[in-house]
């Protein structure tokens, strides 16, 4: 009797176990409901993808000329080492300026880039990414009308090149380079005249008369003079930011992502339909148990 009573006191857990077959029967029972939810969701997703305006991502590559400042030119000539990030067109500065364009409201952006109504309406975003090798930046714009993309890219380029900060920096550094060029040329003429005079005297007494080596000084000044000339040639040839080539146009729109939207819609609606089926079945079973107990 004691053993029997002990077995009777052992709780039964089989009622709480998950029966996969019962789950399948529940899904099968409400298959029409689940199917209807999936179909409605797919219809809505399909309508959304068809009614949403197409957005195209057009990109181009910006080339930033390596225009050295006068200090960088003379410093590199004296130290013999290469310097970095001292160009007039500093890559990080240009990248930040372009990235900030995407933060402006439509009216501000329209005024800055001098866009017309159609262009500002079709432009959705401006993104800039860095290319590690070389003074290059990739600029991407999202537009609804792909035919206006090239005009918008050109106006963004004009905006950067016409910034007072860059234009004044270019002009100021060019004037300093030209002034330094004239000063160095005057020194070259002076040293050559001095050396010519010294040649009429004893060559071995040059240092005695001057206290320095005029030949070495002349070579140093000529070297700096040639560097200044090369930098000025660069200023005259590459005095603005340009595109490396024509824009790259996509073969298909980047937004909306039709396949992704439909796939997510299908999976989400299927999960929701199955959950709803189990919830309805649970409500019905709970109601039956309540009626049975009462």
Buried (B, 14 or more C-beta within 10 A) or exposed (E): EEEEEEEEEEEEEEEEEEEEEEBEEBBEEBEEBBEEBBEEBBEEBBEBBEEEEBBBBBBBBBBBBBBBBBEBBBBBBEEEEEBEEBBBBBBEBBBEBBBEBBEBEEEEBBEBBEBEEEBBBBBBEBBBEEEEEEBBBBBBBBBBBBEBBBEBBBBBBBBBBEBEEBEEBBEEBBEBBBEBBEBBBEBBEBBBEBBEEBEEEEEEEBEEEEEEEBEEBBEBBBEBBEBBBEBBEBBEEBBBBEBEEEBEEEEEBEBBEBEEBBEEBBEBBBEBBBEBBBEBBEEEEEEEEEEEEE
